[in-house]
Amino acid sequence: MVNQRMKAARQEKNLSQAELAKAVGVSRQTVNMIENGDYNPTVALCIKICRVLDVTLNDLFWEEKT
């Protein structure tokens, strides 16, 4: 599942994938894989990403019911 919400939140903060990666202590490739749905981050990493992007876990990672 592609994480469009994370990508949008990152872009709203005017952060590149590399800048977000550096802020949370992972590689740019990891951020790219999370956004593309190819990597399932740990809860700890999710929390770090949310703190940097100033959003909640629900905002980025909670699956919406369809």
Order of alpha helices (4+ residues) and beta strands (2+ residues): alpha-alpha-alpha-alpha-alpha
